[in-house]
Amino acid sequence: MKKILVLLGAMLISTCAGYSITCEGFECPQNPYDGNLSISNVTGTNFLAEQITNYLIKKQILKDSTGKYKVNLESYNFTALRDGKFKSLEITGSDTVTDGVYASLIKLKTLCDYNYIDIDNKDNTITFKENFGMAFAIQFSADDLNKTMQNRRYGEIIRRVNNIGNTYKMFNIISSSVEIKDNKLNYIMKVSIPILNVKKDITVETNLAVHNGEIIFDEASLNTEYFKVDIDKLSSLLNYLNPLEFSMKIMKNDYANLHIKEINITDEKINVSGIITVDKNVITEQ
C-alpha cells in the first residue's frame, strides 16, 4: 500500500519470532532484547504504549486507504518503542481500497523478532537501521478486480493497447471484465473488429503463475468463434492487460523490494503471497 513502510516507521516513532522465511539473501538482524524483561512490561506502561501505537498506525493507514483494519504491535519496552525498536507488527485489512485498487483481504506481518526504524524529524527522513521485512498475503475476488479495472490508470493501459490495434485496423477493446469460474480466471474483452464489422466478446480462460517475480497468465486459451489465434503469440499483450499484475502495484515502491512467491485460485478467490524487504541503512523521506 502507498508508502506503507514509511508510514509504519513514522507512526512508531510518534508514540514518544516472525515468519521463518528466507528471501534471496535477506537476513534478520541480531536481537539485543532476547530474553530481557523491562520494568515497563511489568507495570503495564509498555502495554499502554503499544495500544496507542496501534491506534496511531491504524489512523495513519486510513488516510491513504479505506476498509476495516486491525493493527497489533508488540514491543520490548517503552524506551525501545519510543526509539523505533519493536518486536513484531501485524496488520490485517478487509474490504480495502488503496490508490484505486480493491482487495478483499490484506495481511502483513514482520519477518523478524527485532525491527529498528529511526526518524529524523529535523531532516524529515526515515532510516531503516536494520534489514526490515514483512510477509504479505492478499486476496482478490472477481468483484475486486472489476472495480479496480475501472481505475483511470488501468483505462490508460487499454488505451495504449487500442493504439496498436487501431494502427493495423485489427481490433479495438471497448470494455473488459473478469470472472472466476472453476478456479480459473476468465478475462473477457468486448472487442470491435473493423475487418468483420462486428463487436464480439472474446474470453481468455487462464491459470495464474509467478514468473521472474511477476504474475502472468498461464496455460491460457482463447475462446472466439470468429477466428483462431495462437495464444502464445498474444501472451505479451495479454499479460500487459493482466489486472493482477496491475493490482500488485499497491505493494510496490522505489526503496522496497517486492518478492511475489505464490499465487493460486481457491474457492473462487485469488490469493497472492510474498515478502517485502528493505535493506539496512536505506533512507527515505517521511
N, C-alpha and C positions, 0 to 999 in steps of 0.2 A: 504494500500500500504506500501511498505517497509519503516519501521520506520517513518511512516507519522507524528505521534505526536511529535517525537523528532525533525524531520525536521521542523515542524512548529515553535516549540519553539526556535530553533537555529536561524531561519531566522527572527523571530520577534525581537529578541534582537539585531541582527546585524545592524538594522537601527539606532544605537546610539539613544431586547427581543426575545431570542432564541425560540426554539420549546417548546410547553407546553407538554413535555413528562416526565413521571416519570419512573424510571427503578430500581427495586429491591434495594430500599434504597438510590439511588443517589439523592443528594440534591444540588441545585445550591448555591454558596456562596452569602453572602450578598453583595450588590453592593454599594461601598462607593462613587461612582460617580453619583448616581442617581440624575438627575436634575441639575447637575453642568455644567457650560459653561466656557470654558477656553479661554484666550486671543489668544491661538494658533488656536482655531477654528474660531475666528473672522478674524484673519489676513490671514488665508489660509495656515499657516505653517503646521498645522496638516493634511490638505488635501494632501499636497505635500509629507509628511512623509508616509501617507497611500499608495500613488501611488508607492513610492519607495519600500515599504514593499511588495506590491502586485507583483511587478516585481521580487524582490529577491526570494520570495516564489515560484513563477512560475519557475524561473530559476533553483532553487534547486530541485523542483519536477522533472523537465525534465532531471536531472542527473540520475534518477532511473526509469523513466517511459517515454514512448513516447505517443503522442496524442496531441489533442488540448485542452489546459487548460485555464480556466478563474478563476481569484482569486479576491475576493472582501473582504477586511478587513475594519472594522470600529473601530476607536479608540476614546478615550475620549479627549486626548490632546497629544501633542508631548512628554512631560515628561513621561506620563504614558506608552506610546508606547515604548519609549526607555527602560523603566524598565520592559517591558514584560507584561504590563497590557493592555487589549483591550476589546472592546465591543462585537464584533462578527467577525466571519470569515466564508466565504462560498467559496467552491472550486467546480468547475464543469469541468469534463473532458469527452471528447468524443473520441471514437475510440482509446482507451488506451491499452497499453501493459506494464505490470509491472511484473517482475520476471517470464516472460513467460505466464502470464495469460492475456487473451484478454477480453475486455469489451466494449460494445457499448457506455455505459454512466456510469459515476460515479459522484455522488453528495455527498458532505459533508458540514454540517453546524453546528456550535457550538450550544449547547443546552441552554447555559446561557448568560445573558447580562453582565457578568463580568468574565473575564478569566485572570489568572495570572500564567505565566511561567517564571522561573528565570534561567539564565545561569551563571555558574561559569567557565569562560574561563581558570582560573588558574588550577583548578582541572579537567577541561574538563567534567563537569557534567551539567545536566539539572534537575531542581527541579520543580515539579508541586506544586505551593504554595497553590493552592485551588483545590477542585474537578473540574475535567475537563471532558466535554462530547461533543460528536459530533453525530448528527443523520446522517445516510448514506442511500443512495439508489443506487443500482447497477442494470444495465440492461444488459442481455446477449442474444445474438442471437445464433442460431444453429451454424452459421459460427464461432462465437467467441469460442464456446465450442470445436468445431472440431479442431480449431487451437491450443487451449490450450492442447488438448489431444495428440498433437504431442510433448509436453514437455517431456524431458527426465525423469523428476521425475514422471510424470504420467505413462510413459512406465515402470518404476520400479514397480508400483502398478500392472500392467498387468503381469509382470514377476513373482511376488510373487504369484498371483492367479494361474498362469500356473504351478508353482511348485506343488501346491496342486492337480491340475487336472492331471498332469503327474505322480504323485506318485501313483494314483489309476487308471491310464490309462483310464481316463474318457473323458477328453477334453483338448484342447489347443487353447487359443484365439489367432488367427492370427492377427486380427485387430478389431478396434471398432470405432464407429462414432455415431452421434446423428442426429435426425430430430425433428422438432417441427411441429406437424400436428394436426389440430383441437384443438389447445390449450392443447395438451398433448405432453409429451416428449417420443420419441421413441429412446431407447438405442439399437443400432444394433451391434451385435458381429458376426464376421465371425469365426466360430469355426471348428476345426478339431476334429472328433470323431473317435478315433482309433478302437473301437469295431465294428463300422459300416463301417470303411474305407471310410468315406465321409467328405466333407467340406461343411458347410451349414451356411447360415445367420440365426441367432436367434434374434428376436426382442422382447424387453421388452417395452410394452406400459404402461406408468405410469403418474400419477399425482405427484405433489411435495408438501411436507408439512414440517413444522418445528416441531421437537420433541426434547425436552430437549436441545434446543439451536442448534441443528444440522439439516441440510437439508436432508430429507430422501425421497426415492421412496415411494409413497402412492397409494394404490389400483392398484398395478401393475399386469399385465397379461403377460404371456409368449406365444409367437407365434412361434411354430415349428411343422413341420409335422412328425418328426421322433420319438418323444417321449413326454410323458406328465410328467410334474413335478409340484409338489405342490409348488407354488410360495412362500408361507410362509416359506418353508424350505430353500429357496435361498435368503431370504431378507437380511441377514447379508452380504452375498457375493456380492449381487447387490449393496448394499449401500456402501460397501467398494470400489466399482468401480465408485461410483457416481461422475461425473465430476463437479457438482455444489458444493459439499462439498469440493472437491479439489480446485476449483477456489476461494472459500471464504478464503482460507489461505492467500490471498492477504491482508486481513484486520486484520490478527492475529499477535500478538507478545507477548513477555513474560510479559510485565508490564501493558498492556492494557486489559480491559475486553470487550469481544465482545458479544453482545446480538442480535442474529438474531430474529426479531419479526414476519416477514411476508414474504411469497413467493407466487407468483401467475404467471400464464402464460396468457398474454393478447396480442392479435394481433400478435401472433407467437413470442413473446419476453418473456423472463423470468425476472421477477422483484423481487429483494431481498431488504428488508429494515430492519433497526435496529439501534442500538446505540452502540457506542464505549465510554467507560468511563475509566478514570484514577483517582485513589484515591489521595487525598491530601497528600503531603509530599513524594510521590514516586520520587525516584532519579534514573536517568539513565545516561549512558554515551552519549556524543554528537556523 
